[in-house]
Amino acid sequence: MQLYDTARREVVAFEPGPLVTMYSCGITPYDAAHLGHAAVYVYFDMLQRVLQDLGHETRCVRNVTDVDDDILRKARELGVHYLDLAAEEMARFDAEMALLNLLPVWSEPRATSAISEILSLIGVALERGFAYESGGSVYFDVASFGGFGEVSGFDRTRMLELAAEHGGKPEDPAKRNPLDFVLWQPSLPDEPAWESRWGPGRPGWHIECSALVLRELGETIDIHGGGRDLVFPHHECETAQSESVTGQPFVRLWFHVGLVGLDGTKMSKSLGNLVFVGDLCKEWDPAAVRLALLAHHYRGDWDWRTDEDMPAAAARLALWRAASEGDGSAGLDAVRDALGSDLDTPAAMAVLDAEASAGRSVAVGAGLLGIVL
């Protein structure tokens, strides 16, 4: 199988062992899942399906960030407990992902389940000189890790821009370096807090995923990723803190999915320009919603247009379901070839379109795409 590796910035041969370990950054459950989220999880689902078709066992972990600035702010606005908000939104998320026919993940751990592992990781980073205490917080010292920047390939100017954009607070006077990032921070009076040797507080954003990867899958995993917007700072920082503590390579291949936009702007909760999976599935067959996402190659950014994407996907689904000649395996080898070539779902779907247009059943190939005819 050939896949694009973000860190190497090229398509490479991906040749894992019998068991493939995968980690997908999950949602912060303070609002409904939008199409940008769905695209990430549908493509990780496709990875699992292709690898399983090749004979591998997959072990995919998808975390839940149930404590961070966003969920605490939303809980404060609504006047509810942050864990109650998380539980409500996770139930909705799981139901919507089931509509899109996602395979079950191996585990779906919460950040709050890993506080002891987080504290241990921070302790080791401090003891080995990769972190420091300042102003009541603990920071990772990026100057201590020579490989910082290798995952993203960004220069310092771009990293500073993205750190500011994603709440990294480069201007924080307690930092030695503007790119240093928080491992542990004091909690505000109305926020949850856990005891630590640095005082009561809560974890920073990046440390939870390192702790969960190590606990659930081990020191080195085969595939890690998420949306393209997580390359920096999140995945860069994860790599630095993980490899500093373990001394081992963190990830063999970085898999990142392009961003979904609306009217030329990236979908995001902060902007409110969202199309929700649940709303689409009320009006359209969920299988058509899945096809609408898979019609775009996973690596590219693209703009959602409901009045174009959904009618085209619904027509495609109807075409495939109407074809009935043969045993259902029409085009299967070509579909496998396309999916093995950097997960080219548009090419695979074009093969099935041609076969179905000739009346030949494409049920098996469609099944590889997670579509039940």
Phi, psi and omega in degrees: 000140178252132178219150176279129177255118183303317185292325179270348176059039177199162174283129184231163174286125178254111187231076182281173174280191182301325178256126178252119179265132187224143176225123179246125177295125185267194186271161164263110194277077175236003177198173183292158179284131177256179186296331176298317174298310185302321180301316180300311187285330175293322180286326172295324175297319177298319177302314179300315183297317181293316180295320177294323177296331178278358176102005180272153166270136179247142177231094186256125177250134176231114186281168174234117179274087186264010169212114172192181186303317186294311183290326178291321178295315181294320178298321178297317180297320183276345182072035180237164176289139185298328179285330174293318176299316180299317181296318180296314182288327178292323177297319179293317180300313182298320180295320182288323177292329176294323177300326180277006174064042175284139172296150177297142172280158181293322173204158182223069187283150178267150177302321183291348177278352189242022183300318181295319178293322178298314180298320179295316179300315180296320179300316180293318179301320177294313183297329183266005175082016179265356182217165180210156176265140179196131175060029180087356179244168172245129182243149169275134181267099186295334179293341181278350183244107187297337183269009183295125183106350185285331179292312183276326186076012182278151174276173186299321180299314180293321179297320178295320178299313183288324177300316179295319182295328185256024173079019181281351175050063178301337182279357182304117184290345180282350183274147171284325183226135181304336180272352175302149184231155186284131170260323181215139184219151176295145177272148171290163185304328182260015180254155176296148180218144176240147179288142175210170179286354177256010181105163179295142182178201181215161184287157169287179186292314193282330190293332182300318184290322175299315181297318182288321176300311182297319182289318188273327191232341179112183188288325180233127180242163185283310185226135174221149178174201184162207176291155182300333181289352179267352182306312174224131011267345196299306186284330173298315182289321176304314182298314182299311184288325180291310183290331177297320183280317186270333186074011182241155173302139185275314188223136179277326180213129178264125185243113182236138184258138179298165184269142177262128181249171175221121182057039174084003181234138179306134174295131176203149180296326182294327180273337179077010181266070192243147167244125187262140180302315182300320179294317180297320184288347174283333184257334186231157173301127180304330177297326177290325176297316178299316179297324180297324177287316184288348178291349179248138178296140189300332187277341186270147169284146179206162183254131179279134174225101185304320184287349176248311186295316185286316176300321179295319180292320179295321178294319178298315180299318179296319178299312181296320182288334181282336182285132188222358183283139174089191186267005177096357185262013182302129178076006189299316181298319180291325176296315179298319178298317181295316181290330177284348180258080180056042172050054185277081181293322177301320178294320179297319181292325178296323176299313182292326176301314182296317180294316181293326178297333177272004177090359184275136182292134182241028187301321183289315178297320177297323177299325176297332177272003180082020182250123178265121181266000000 
